[in-house]
Amino acid sequence: MGATKESVAFSIGMMLWECLTLQIPFGEYEGEVAGQKIVNGERPDVAAMSGSGFSEVLKQCVGMEVSNRPSLVWLKREFFKHFPKDAVIMTVSDAIDDEGDDEPGSAVEDTSVTWNSY
């Protein structure tokens, strides 16, 4: 089975937790044991994130109810809310537009994403 928007949101949540805590989620366990804990409903402790502007984002991303996980568009908007108002924010498409090289064979021609299933 390939990646879904819900599984991508979960992965983003786990990476966000890792970035905010500077710890590996379930890092004290071997990979298979950590994976089984997640399947069984365990999540990293998000209580310590309550003061962070990302706490609600994190809770939604790793929540047990898969259908309630946020879309990538919503996540992008939430992340951008935390940038200063005068910050220059570039998306992948903006960066490609700024390259100015739209000739076939350019280094930034293909922006598609391929998801690998494991």
N, C-alpha and C positions, 0 to 999 in steps of 0.2 A: 504494500500500500504506500502510495506517495504522500508527500506533505500536503496538509490542508491549511487553510487560513487559520484554523483553530490551533493546529500544532505549531505553526509558525509563531502565533501570538504567545503560546506557552513558552517556546524557545526564547523569544525576546524577553519575556518576563524573567526567565531563569538567568539570562545574561545580564539583565538590569539588576537583579538581586546580587549577582556576583560582582558587578561593577560598584554597587553601593556599599557592599559589605567587605569587599576585597577578600572574599572566601569562596571556595568552590561549594556549590550546593551538594549536600550529602558527601562532602569530600572525605569524611572519615570511613566511608564504605567503599568496597570494590564496585566497579561499574554495574555488574549484574544485580548486586544487592541494592544499590542506589536506585536502579531502574525499577526494581520490584517494589520498593517503598513508594515511588511515585505512582505506579500502577495501583497500589493499594490505597492511594489517597493522601499520603503524607506529602507535605510541602515544606519548603524552608520557612523558618520563622520570619514573618513579615511584621510582627508587632514592633520591632525595633525601628521600622521604617515610618512609623506614624507621624514623625515630624517632617518627613521628606515630601516634597511636592509630587513625588512619583509613587507614593504609597498606594493610592487608589488604582493607578495604572497597573502596578505590580499585582495587586489583589485580583484584578479582573483577568490579567493574563494567565495567572496560575490557578485560577479558581477551578473547582471540581466540575461545575456545570459547563461542559464544553460549549454548548450553544450560546452561552453568555460571554464568551471571550470576544475581545474587541477586534474590529477590522483593522487592517493595516493603515487605511486612510485615517481612522480615528486615532490610532497610535501616533502617526506622523503629526497630526494636529496637536495632540497632547504634548509631545516632545517639544514642538516649536513654541508652545506657550512658555516654556522655561528659558528661552533665549531672550536676551535684552531686546527691547523693541527696535533698536536701531542696528541690530546685528544683521549681517549679510548672510542669508541662509541659501545654500545652493543644493538642489536636488541633483540626482544623476542626470536627468534630462537637461537641467540648467548647465551643468558642467560640460556636457556634450555640445550644447549650443555655443558655449564660450570657446570651445576648441577651434571653431571656424573651419575645421577640416571635414567636409562632408563628402569627400571623394571616396569612391568605392575602395575598399581595402585599407581604410584608415584604421588606426589602432583602437578607436572607440566606436566602431561601426555597430557591433552587436551588443545590445543592452539587455537581451533576454536573460532570464534566470532559469537555471536548470536545477531541479530538486532531485537529490538522490535518495532512494529508499534503502533502508538497511535491513 
